[in-house]
Amino acid sequence: MKISVITLFPQVFSPLLNTSILDKAQKQGKLKVNLVDLRKFGMGKYQQVDDRVYGGGVGMILRIEPIAKALAKIRDRKSKTILLTPQGKNFNQKNALRLAKERHLVLICGKYEGVDERVRELVDGEISIGDYVLSGGEIPAMVVIDSIARLLPGVLEKEATRFESFSTYTLGPKPHTLLEPPQYTRPENYEGMRVPKILLSGNHQEIAKWRSQEALKKTKKIRPDLLN
């Protein structure tokens, strides 16, 4: 999979891309990340990418021309283009699973007070990572890249992504989206807080049953909205 990121600050991505799972995915050839410096597509001598808002107002917004030029340079018919903005649909695990199937994903990072409204005519969708405002789309882009990379076939063991938070569990007649069940490691007893005996039993069938039940209990307690 290839992910292209249109940004004014490509340098901020290096620490994340060269660490842990993302580094592994790239070295395995499962993922290629192309950082596109929007400034190189800027207007005139000073490579201008932003301007004041028509009608008055505080701050600057990104112009459409540099973004359009960057898109014309990097995408093709099979590319899927996403604008990262607080106005977009909230990003979740289902979105990550869907986007992980794309061949080429293009992420546009907004900046300053946003983008010219006409940029929305150039994209296939908009994503927000929450109902709050950040100074730019770089952090949301990192969130999207990281969440997708770990879902690519061969990057992690299949079991690693099958039963984690927001995975689908079949309980009763229909599937449910649940939080990950409790997990423990050594020591078995820490100041009176003990690991549940079932996890030490070696009975994998009963352990699986316990995990499903505990995932449901935790979801009801912490995120009942997932069950609704």
C-alpha angles and dihedrals in degrees: 000000000000124000119189118196120199106204144146090223110047091157093071091067097061099083092052097042093050095051137083120316096003091053090048093049092052094046090050090053091241094116137030120190118199114195110205116198106219091200090070088065094048126130126263132336095328095043093238115200102170140045143178121285119261111242094029133278143138123291137008133282131206115263121236098231099069092045092048091049092050092049092049089053100049112027136072137186093288096050120110114211123206128186113212107219139139087241092064130096114282112266117237141162093275089056090049092052091049095047092046087069093060120105096213125015121189118200120194115203114210121213142187110007094343137271136306106277091238090068086076088068089063099054137074096219148341128242133197124187092206147336097282137083126251129188091252148346097264097094093046089049090054090050092052094046094048094047092049098043094059089055096055112111112265098013094098132012110274093242091055092070100029100076107029132110113310092017120134118258123188107225116164119328098341141034123259133202105232142172119255114275121246115286130200141186136178135351101058090205124032114178092324096317104120135195109246109265093231090068090057095047099084090224100132095185093054091042090054090050091049092050092052091049093047092047089055092047093049092048092050090051102042107021110019088157089074090062093049 
